[in-house]
């Protein structure tokens, strides 16, 4: 367990890398997430182990809407088509982040405000 080994090694704080709070907020189809109950259960096991080692678990929560549906940099970093697990990103505007990124669907501001509330209600381990 990568994160657990950091706690065993004496780190005071063990952070995950960027973790999606919504499926549409992922950058690639292979990103980690915490938007399903099954994700929470898996992350809880890791957080509990980190706590048991005397370290504090932390998570970098994120939602990268305009960069969504792209492959990892080491896989080319370009658009991922729907038949390979991609999706149409939703963002504050219909402007693509860059030429290799998909054009997002423009979202009404109310929807973005509601989804931003996800960041205000973190899940905390004991």
N, CA, C and O of each residue as an XYZ file, in Angstrom:
504
protein
N       0.855     -1.172      0.000
C       0.000      0.000      0.000
C       0.903      1.238      0.000
O       1.618      1.499      0.968
N       0.859      1.977     -1.079
C       1.732      3.137     -1.260
C       1.549      4.185     -0.161
O       2.522      4.588      0.477
N       0.318      4.627      0.062
C       0.088      5.676      1.056
C       0.385      5.178      2.464
O       0.935      5.917      3.281
N       0.027      3.940      2.750
C       0.309      3.369      4.061
C       1.792      3.304      4.358
O       2.215      3.489      5.499
N       2.581      3.040      3.327
C       4.032      2.957      3.547
C       4.607      4.305      3.964
O       5.602      4.354      4.687
N       4.005      5.381      3.524
C       4.464      6.710      3.940
C       4.196      6.923      5.430
O       5.021      7.492      6.145
N       3.032      6.457      5.886
C       2.698      6.577      7.308
C       3.625      5.715      8.152
O       4.107      6.155      9.196
N       3.877      4.490      7.705
C       4.779      3.585      8.426
C       6.179      4.194      8.480
O       6.900      4.016      9.462
N       6.558      4.906      7.434
C       7.880      5.521      7.370
C       8.036      6.751      8.245
O       9.131      7.306      8.331
N       6.963      7.192      8.898
C       7.075      8.296      9.843
C       6.541      9.635      9.364
O       6.709     10.637     10.060
N       5.903      9.689      8.203
C       5.335     10.960      7.742
C       4.238     11.412      8.700
O       3.475     10.587      9.202
N       4.156     12.699      8.953
C       3.123     13.235      9.843
C       1.803     13.418      9.108
O       0.734     13.299      9.706
N       1.873     13.707      7.816
C       0.693     13.928      6.989
C       0.852     13.109      5.720
O       1.882     13.191      5.052
N      -0.156     12.325      5.384
C      -0.123     11.504      4.172
C      -1.287     11.951      3.293
O      -2.452     11.773      3.651
N      -0.958     12.538      2.130
C      -1.964     13.083      1.216
C      -2.132     12.211     -0.014
O      -1.160     11.670     -0.542
N      -3.366     12.080     -0.466
C      -3.614     11.450     -1.754
C      -3.274     12.457     -2.842
O      -3.113     13.649     -2.580
N      -3.169     11.966     -4.043
C      -3.062     12.887     -5.175
C      -4.468     13.363     -5.493
O      -5.427     12.953     -4.838
N      -4.597     14.212     -6.479
C      -5.896     14.768     -6.841
C      -6.931     13.660     -7.006
O      -6.732     12.712     -7.765
N      -8.036     13.798     -6.284
C      -9.093     12.791     -6.261
C     -10.396     13.464     -6.665
O     -10.791     14.472     -6.079
N     -11.058     12.905     -7.664
C     -12.269     13.517     -8.208
C     -13.443     13.392     -7.246
O     -13.664     12.328     -6.666
N     -14.195     14.473     -7.075
C     -15.376     14.471     -6.219
C     -16.645     14.181     -7.013
O     -17.708     13.977     -6.426
N     -16.548     14.161     -8.335
C     -17.656     13.814     -9.225
C     -17.068     13.074    -10.421
O     -15.933     13.334    -10.819
N     -17.837     12.158    -10.989
C     -17.315     11.431    -12.150
C     -17.013     12.379    -13.309
O     -16.032     12.180    -14.025
N     -17.837     13.400    -13.503
C     -17.578     14.343    -14.599
C     -16.442     15.297    -14.274
O     -16.005     16.053    -15.141
N     -15.957     15.275    -13.040
C     -14.840     16.123    -12.640
C     -13.485     15.451    -12.793
O     -12.455     16.038    -12.463
N     -13.484     14.208    -13.297
C     -12.208     13.513    -13.507
C     -11.479     14.123    -14.696
O     -12.096     14.729    -15.572
N     -10.176     13.960    -14.717
C      -9.416     14.350    -15.902
C      -9.445     13.187    -16.886
O      -9.741     13.374    -18.067
N      -9.138     11.991    -16.400
C      -9.134     10.822    -17.279
C     -10.064      9.752    -16.718
O     -10.442      9.817    -15.548
N     -10.436      8.771    -17.534
C     -11.285      7.686    -17.041
C     -10.614      6.844    -15.953
O     -11.286      6.057    -15.286
N      -9.321      6.994    -15.767
C      -8.575      6.165    -14.820
C      -8.254      6.894    -13.511
O      -7.538      6.349    -12.670
N      -8.760      8.100    -13.323
C      -8.501      8.862    -12.097
C      -9.160      8.222    -10.884
O     -10.168      7.525    -10.997
N      -8.567      8.474     -9.720
C      -9.206      8.042     -8.484
C     -10.365      8.971     -8.177
O     -10.398     10.115     -8.631
N     -11.309      8.470     -7.405
C     -12.470      9.273     -7.064
C     -12.966      8.987     -5.666
O     -12.531      8.043     -5.006
N     -13.886      9.826     -5.235
C     -14.568      9.627     -3.958
C     -16.025     10.053     -4.119
O     -16.597     10.670     -3.221
N     -16.621      9.724     -5.259
C     -17.983     10.122     -5.555
C     -18.986      8.972     -5.452
O     -20.181      9.190     -5.648
N     -18.534      7.768     -5.152
C     -19.431      6.635     -4.935
C     -19.216      6.093     -3.519
O     -18.127      6.228     -2.961
N     -20.236      5.490     -2.949
C     -20.088      4.907     -1.610
C     -18.964      3.875     -1.576
O     -18.248      3.771     -0.580
N     -18.807      3.118     -2.647
C     -17.727      2.113     -2.695
C     -16.356      2.785     -2.613
O     -15.426      2.230     -2.029
N     -16.230      3.974     -3.194
C     -14.964      4.714     -3.095
C     -14.691      5.090     -1.646
O     -13.572      4.948     -1.154
N     -15.731      5.572     -0.971
C     -15.580      6.007      0.417
C     -15.109      4.844      1.274
O     -14.212      5.002      2.102
N     -15.709      3.676      1.079
C     -15.312      2.492      1.852
C     -13.849      2.151      1.610
O     -13.125      1.836      2.554
N     -13.405      2.209      0.366
C     -12.003      1.893      0.044
C     -11.053      2.918      0.651
O     -10.031      2.554      1.231
N     -11.389      4.197      0.516
C     -10.530      5.240      1.080
C     -10.512      5.177      2.600
O      -9.493      5.485      3.217
N     -11.630      4.782      3.214
C     -11.690      4.694      4.673
C     -10.691      3.669      5.197
O     -10.050      3.903      6.221
N     -10.549      2.545      4.516
C      -9.579      1.531      4.944
C      -8.162      2.108      4.930
O      -7.368      1.843      5.833
N      -7.858      2.885      3.914
C      -6.531      3.507      3.825
C      -6.369      4.559      4.915
O      -5.339      4.605      5.588
N      -7.388      5.406      5.091
C      -7.320      6.455      6.114
C      -7.182      5.853      7.514
O      -6.412      6.353      8.334
N      -7.929      4.778      7.784
C      -7.829      4.125      9.095
C      -6.417      3.617      9.348
O      -5.889      3.771     10.449
N      -5.801      3.008      8.327
C      -4.443      2.498      8.484
C      -3.458      3.643      8.750
O      -2.579      3.527      9.604
N      -3.612      4.731      8.023
C      -2.733      5.891      8.207
C      -2.879      6.426      9.635
O      -1.878      6.730     10.284
N      -4.128      6.544     10.135
C      -4.370      6.990     11.514
C      -3.680      6.060     12.509
O      -3.041      6.517     13.456
N      -3.815      4.752     12.287
C      -3.228      3.763     13.197
C      -1.706      3.894     13.295
O      -1.111      3.506     14.300
N      -1.086      4.436     12.262
C       0.365      4.615     12.259
C       0.781      5.942     12.888
O       1.972      6.239     12.981
N      -0.198      6.742     13.322
C       0.098      8.008     13.970
C       0.198      9.185     13.021
O       0.621     10.269     13.422
N      -0.180      8.991     11.783
C      -0.141     10.072     10.794
C      -1.562     10.595     10.543
O      -2.547      9.966     10.929
N      -1.639     11.727      9.905
C      -2.927     12.323      9.560
C      -3.180     12.097      8.076
O      -2.366     12.499      7.245
N      -4.307     11.455      7.728
C      -4.620     11.274      6.310
C      -5.251     12.542      5.728
O      -6.030     13.223      6.396
N      -4.908     12.844      4.490
C      -5.490     13.994      3.811
C      -5.777     13.655      2.361
O      -5.201     12.720      1.806
N      -6.657     14.410      1.760
C      -7.022     14.158      0.370
C      -7.102     15.470     -0.395
O      -7.736     16.422      0.060
N      -6.466     15.518     -1.545
C      -6.579     16.663     -2.433
C      -7.802     16.423     -3.308
O      -7.732     15.692     -4.296
N      -8.912     17.036     -2.946
C     -10.147     16.887     -3.718
C     -10.120     17.881     -4.865
O      -9.661     19.013     -4.712
N     -10.621     17.443     -6.021
C     -10.609     18.350     -7.172
C     -11.693     18.003     -8.176
O     -12.255     16.908     -8.167
N     -11.965     18.958     -9.031
C     -12.883     18.782    -10.145
C     -12.319     19.575    -11.315
O     -12.331     20.805    -11.299
N     -11.832     18.881    -12.315
C     -11.175     19.529    -13.467
C     -12.067     19.455    -14.685
O     -11.797     18.693    -15.613
N     -13.082     20.207    -14.689
C     -14.098     20.115    -15.734
C     -13.570     20.396    -17.145
O     -13.829     19.612    -18.058
N     -12.843     21.485    -17.339
C     -12.402     21.801    -18.695
C     -11.254     20.917    -19.172
O     -10.935     20.906    -20.361
N     -10.639     20.186    -18.266
C      -9.590     19.257    -18.662
C     -10.119     17.830    -18.719
O      -9.355     16.894    -18.953
N     -11.413     17.657    -18.509
C     -12.016     16.333    -18.433
C     -11.968     15.553    -19.731
O     -11.872     16.111    -20.824
N     -12.038     14.230    -19.569
C     -12.088     13.279    -20.682
C     -10.828     13.303    -21.537
O     -10.890     13.220    -22.764
N      -9.687     13.419    -20.870
C      -8.407     13.352    -21.573
C      -7.568     12.214    -20.992
O      -7.735     11.828    -19.835
N      -6.680     11.699    -21.803
C      -5.800     10.616    -21.373
C      -4.692     11.161    -20.483
O      -4.385     12.352    -20.506
N      -4.105     10.276    -19.708
C      -2.969     10.657    -18.864
C      -1.823     11.148    -19.756
O      -1.709     10.717    -20.903
N      -0.976     12.044    -19.240
C       0.121     12.584    -20.054
C       0.995     11.509    -20.688
O       1.415     11.653    -21.836
N       1.272     10.439    -19.958
C       2.123      9.375    -20.496
C       1.391      8.510    -21.526
O       1.978      7.613    -22.131
N       0.079      8.801    -21.715
C      -0.704      8.104    -22.741
C      -1.042      9.066    -23.890
O      -1.905      8.770    -24.716
N      -0.376     10.188    -23.937
C      -0.594     11.151    -25.007
C      -1.339     12.395    -24.596
O      -1.215     13.426    -25.258
N      -2.114     12.339    -23.521
C      -2.812     13.509    -23.003
C      -3.866     14.107    -23.908
O      -4.260     15.256    -23.708
N      -4.335     13.367    -24.895
C      -5.337     13.932    -25.793
C      -6.735     13.426    -25.446
O      -6.906     12.653    -24.503
N      -7.727     13.864    -26.210
C      -9.127     13.520    -25.964
C      -9.319     12.004    -25.901
O      -8.685     11.251    -26.641
N     -10.203     11.576    -25.005
C     -10.573     10.166    -24.915
C     -11.971     10.038    -25.513
O     -12.915     10.632    -24.991
N     -12.121      9.277    -26.594
C     -13.447      9.130    -27.205
C     -14.405      8.337    -26.303
O     -13.970      7.570    -25.444
N     -15.697      8.532    -26.507
C     -16.715      7.872    -25.687
C     -16.580      6.353    -25.718
O     -16.812      5.695    -24.703
N     -16.209      5.788    -26.860
C     -16.103      4.325    -26.945
C     -14.885      3.787    -26.196
O     -14.707      2.573    -26.104
N     -14.041      4.680    -25.659
C     -12.889      4.275    -24.850
C     -13.018      4.776    -23.406
O     -12.034      4.823    -22.667
N     -14.249      5.153    -23.013
C     -14.491      5.591    -21.635
C     -14.566      7.087    -21.447
O     -14.713      7.551    -20.317
N     -14.470      7.859    -22.514
C     -14.536      9.315    -22.417
C     -15.956      9.824    -22.242
O     -16.905      9.041    -22.291
N     -16.112     11.112    -22.042
C     -17.400     11.749    -21.843
C     -17.305     13.197    -22.298
O     -16.215     13.690    -22.588
N     -18.431     13.872    -22.361
C     -18.446     15.297    -22.695
C     -18.300     16.060    -21.383
O     -19.190     15.995    -20.535
N     -17.190     16.784    -21.198
C     -17.020     17.544    -19.953
C     -18.050     18.669    -19.856
O     -18.542     19.166    -20.869
N     -18.362     19.057    -18.634
C     -19.262     20.179    -18.376
C     -18.433     21.223    -17.645
O     -17.756     20.912    -16.665
N     -18.486     22.464    -18.123
C     -17.644     23.518    -17.559
C     -18.398     24.853    -17.559
O     -19.496     24.947    -18.108
N     -17.809     25.879    -16.948
C     -18.460     27.193    -16.924
C     -18.608     27.820    -18.306
O     -19.437     28.710    -18.496
N     -17.811     27.361    -19.274
C     -17.956     27.856    -20.643
C     -17.718     26.699    -21.613
O     -17.209     25.650    -21.221
N     -18.081     26.891    -22.851
C     -17.911     25.853    -23.867
C     -16.559     25.976    -24.570
O     -16.406     25.533    -25.708
N     -15.591     26.570    -23.900
C     -14.262     26.759    -24.475
C     -13.334     25.645    -23.994
O     -13.192     25.424    -22.792
N     -12.706     24.948    -24.937
C     -11.772     23.880    -24.580
C     -10.550     24.461    -23.875
O     -10.143     25.589    -24.155
N      -9.970     23.690    -22.962
C      -8.789     24.137    -22.232
C      -7.619     24.390    -23.178
O      -6.860     25.342    -22.997
N      -7.478     23.528    -24.191
C      -6.401     23.638    -25.172
C      -6.820     22.854    -26.405
O      -7.884     22.234    -26.409
N      -6.015     22.871    -27.434
C      -6.385     22.207    -28.684
C      -6.513     20.692    -28.571
O      -7.269     20.095    -29.339
N      -5.815     20.053    -27.656
C      -5.901     18.595    -27.492
C      -7.014     18.160    -26.545
O      -7.187     16.967    -26.294
N      -7.754     19.106    -26.027
C      -8.806     18.805    -25.061
C     -10.172     18.872    -25.732
O     -10.356     19.618    -26.693
N     -11.137     18.089    -25.226
C     -12.476     18.139    -25.808
C     -13.184     19.455    -25.488
O     -12.895     20.100    -24.480
N     -14.097     19.834    -26.345
C     -14.888     21.036    -26.095
C     -15.947     20.697    -25.059
O     -16.754     19.795    -25.283
N     -15.966     21.400    -23.926
C     -16.957     21.082    -22.892
C     -18.333     21.645    -23.223
O     -18.475     22.557    -24.037
N     -19.318     21.086    -22.584
C     -20.677     21.598    -22.657
C     -20.774     22.726    -21.644
O     -20.303     22.586    -20.515
N     -21.377     23.840    -22.032
C     -21.560     24.966    -21.127
C     -22.593     24.588    -20.074
O     -23.650     24.049    -20.403
N     -22.294     24.867    -18.817
C     -23.194     24.525    -17.718
C     -23.817     25.781    -17.143
O     -23.149     26.807    -17.010
N     -25.097     25.704    -16.801
C     -25.706     26.845    -16.110
C     -24.991     27.077    -14.781
O     -24.566     26.123    -14.128
N     -24.857     28.328    -14.384
C     -24.104     28.643    -13.165
C     -24.682     27.972    -11.932
O     -23.929     27.623    -11.023
N     -25.982     27.780    -11.869
C     -26.592     27.136    -10.712
C     -26.101     25.713    -10.518
O     -25.904     25.267     -9.388
N     -25.904     25.005    -11.607
C     -25.417     23.631    -11.503
C     -23.993     23.619    -10.958
O     -23.654     22.762    -10.142
N     -23.160     24.548    -11.392
C     -21.789     24.606    -10.893
C     -21.755     24.994     -9.427
O     -20.916     24.497     -8.675
N     -22.655     25.875     -9.010
C     -22.712     26.261     -7.603
C     -23.105     25.051     -6.754
O     -22.509     24.810     -5.705
N     -24.116     24.282     -7.208
C     -24.523     23.093     -6.455
C     -23.377     22.099     -6.363
O     -23.141     21.525     -5.300
N     -22.659     21.887     -7.465
C     -21.573     20.911     -7.420
C     -20.407     21.411     -6.590
O     -19.644     20.600     -6.063
N     -20.243     22.721     -6.456
C     -19.157     23.229     -5.623
C     -19.421     22.962     -4.150
O     -18.488     22.963     -3.348
N     -20.674     22.732     -3.781
C     -21.000     22.419     -2.386
C     -20.394     21.086     -1.959
O     -20.214     20.844     -0.766
N     -20.083     20.231     -2.906
C     -19.455     18.955     -2.585
C     -18.153     19.193     -1.833
O     -17.812     18.434     -0.926
N     -17.433     20.230     -2.200
C     -16.170     20.537     -1.534
C     -16.379     21.026     -0.103
O     -15.479     20.911      0.728
N     -17.544     21.562      0.185
C     -17.818     22.096      1.513
C     -18.291     21.026      2.495
O     -18.479     21.324      3.675
N     -18.485     19.797      2.039
C     -18.950     18.737      2.939
C     -18.018     17.540      2.864
O     -18.390     16.491      2.338
N     -16.793     17.695      3.392
C     -15.822     16.615      3.311
C     -16.200     15.434      4.184
O     -16.946     15.574      5.153
N     -15.687     14.291      3.836
C     -15.873     13.089      4.645
C     -14.624     12.934      5.491
O     -13.516     12.889      4.956
N     -14.785     12.853      6.787
C     -13.646     12.843      7.699
C     -13.573     11.513      8.435
O     -14.581     10.994      8.914
N     -12.362     10.972      8.516
C     -12.147      9.751      9.294
C     -12.105     10.093     10.768
O     -11.837     11.238     11.131
N     -12.371      9.103     11.634
C     -12.369      9.387     13.085
C     -11.000      9.756     13.605
O     -10.843     10.021     14.797
